[in-house]
Amino acid sequence: MSTPPLFGLSPDEERSLVDRAKAGESEAMGRLYDAYVARLYRYCLTRIGDETEAEDLTEEIFLKVLGAIDRFEWRPGAEGQRIPFGAWIFRIARNEVASFQRRAAARPRRAEFSDLVAERLRDEGRGPQELAETKLTIEEVFRAVRELPEAQRDVILLRFASGLSVKETAEALGKHVPNVKVLQHKGVQRLRELLAEPSGIREARKS
């Protein structure tokens, strides 16, 4: 049985494009950009909550990717399989988002996600079934996500906002698959607890 396409590319197509991009072919770089830019943008937006800054950061990340692509290697991952190119990209994205957040630490942070994020995530149908059944808004869910410990938050965002598989998430975070599964389970359990609290209690805890 063939492997399903990742981000619209089959594994063979992706490898061909990466190898051509490493050789400096601009068309291949453009196709890789088209394949990943929407998910990178969504990941950035769910992490920093500002549309304009998320757009700028997405472009910066892809410039980093293109600048480092000649050093990317199809080396074995944690389970003996090659590290997916997408996982490598999101590892760069995670580092760049962390750098952005350190630079912006002294600036006010937006308290809510935009309607655009809510609509896109709702359209994508991403997220644990448990959360889908709560009849809460996407904004409420992601406000709760921001209260999770960092490791759980990273897993939840990569899995359900950016659509990575468990294996791809593990590679992006430099963790083993079982660890990611545990973090996902704990993250979903904690979200259920947070979202079950009356809104007044949640607001009082943050104040």
N, C-alpha and C positions, 0 to 999 in steps of 0.2 A: 504494500500500500504506500502511495507517495505521501511525502510530507506536505501538509497544507501550506499555502503561501504565507509568509510573514510580512505584515505591512504592505500587502499587495505584490510582494516579490516571492518567487520560489527560492529555495536555498541555492539552487544552481544559478538563477538569475542574479541573486544578491552577490554571490561570490564573484561572478563575472564582472558585475558593475564595480565592486570594491577593487578587484585587481586592475581593472581599466582606470579607475580613479587614481589608484596608487601610481599608475604610469603617467598621470597627468592629463587624462582625457576629460575635457570639460563637459561633454554630453553625459558621461557616466556620473560625474559629480552632480550635475543637475538632476538626474533621475534619482539618485540617492537622497538628495535634498527633498524632492517631491514626495518620496516614500516616507520620510520621517518627520518632516517639519510640523505637520498638524499635531502629532502625538507629543513632540517635544514642546510645542507651544502650550498644549493642554497641561502637561506636567508642570511647566514653569508657572502657568497661571494659577494652578491649584496650590502651588507652594508659596507664591508671593502675593497673589490677589490683586494685581494691577495689570490691566490689559496692555497699556503702552510699555511698561517696563518688561512685561513678559515677552512682548514682541521683540524688544531690543535684546533681551537676554537670549532668546531663541536664536537670533541671528549671530550673537557672539558665540554661542555654543557651537553652531554649525561651522563658524570660521575656525574655531579650535579643532573641530573634528577634521575639517579639510586640511588644516595645517599639520595635523598629527597622523593623517591617514597612511602616510608612507611608512610609519612605524607600527601600524597594526599588523598583527600576525595571527594566522589561523592556528593558534596553539591549543592544546588540550585544556579543558576546563576541569572543574572539581570532580566530575564523574567520568573523566576520560574522554568526553566528547569535546569537539572544538567550541571555543567561546563564540557565541553569535555576535555578528557585527552590531546588531541592535543593542545587545547588552553592553557592549563596549561604549556605544554612544551614550546610553543612559548613565553609565558610570561617570563619564565626562560631565553630563548634565547635572548629576547630583553634586559633583564637586563645585561646579560653577554656581549653582543655586546657593550652596553653602557659603561660597565666597561673597556672593551678592548680599546675602542676609547678614554676614558679618559687617560689610560696608554700610549697610542700611540700618544697623542696630540702633543708632541714635535718632533715626527718623520715625515719625508716627507710622504705625502699621494699620492698614485697613482692617476693620473688624469683620466685614462680611465679604463673601465671594460675590462676583457680579452675576447679574441675570444671565449673561452670556455663558458663563461656566455652567450654571444650572441647566440651561437649555441643552448645551452640548452633551453634558454627562447624561441627561435624561434621554436624549436621542440615542446615545451610544448604548444605553441599557447596561452600563457597567455597575458592578457593586454586588455585595453579598445579598442573597435572597432575603436574609433576615432584615436587612435595612430597607429593601424594596417594599416589604410588607408593613412597615411602620406608618406609612402615610405622612411622613415628615417631608419637609422641603429639602432639596439638595443643599441649600444654604445651611440649614440646620445640621445636616449630616457632616458637612465639611468644617463647620465651626467646631463640631465635636472631634473631628479628625485632628484638628490642630491642638487639641488637648492631650492627644496620645503621646507616650514616650517616643522619642525620635526614631528608634529602630522599628517600632510598630507602625508609625506614621509613614515611613519610607516604603515599607512593604505594602501597606494599604493603597497608597497613591500610585505606586508602580503597577500593582496588580489591577486596580479597579478604575483609576483615572487614566492611566496610560496604556492599559490593556496588555501588559507583559504576562507571559506565562510564569508559573512558579520557577521553572528552570531559568528563564531569562532574567527574572527578578533576582534570583540567587547569584547569577553571574554579574549583574549590574552592581550588586551590593557587596560582592566578594564574600558571600556566605554559602553554606551548604544548603541544599534543597530542604532537608528536614528542619533546619533552623528557620528557614523562611516559612514553612508550613506552621511551625509553632508560633512564630511572630504574627502570622496572619490570623490564626485562631485566637490568640490572646487579644489582638487588636479588635477583632470583630466582637469578642465578648465584652471588652471594655467599652466599645461604642454602644453596644446594647444597653449597658449600665448607664452611660452618660445620657443617652437619648431617652431613657426611661425616667430621668429626673424631671420634675417640674421646671419650666424655664426660669422661674424666679430663683430657684436654688442654684442653677447653673450660672445665672448672672451674678448672684451674691458671691459665689466662689471665685469668680474672675475679678470682682471689685476689691 
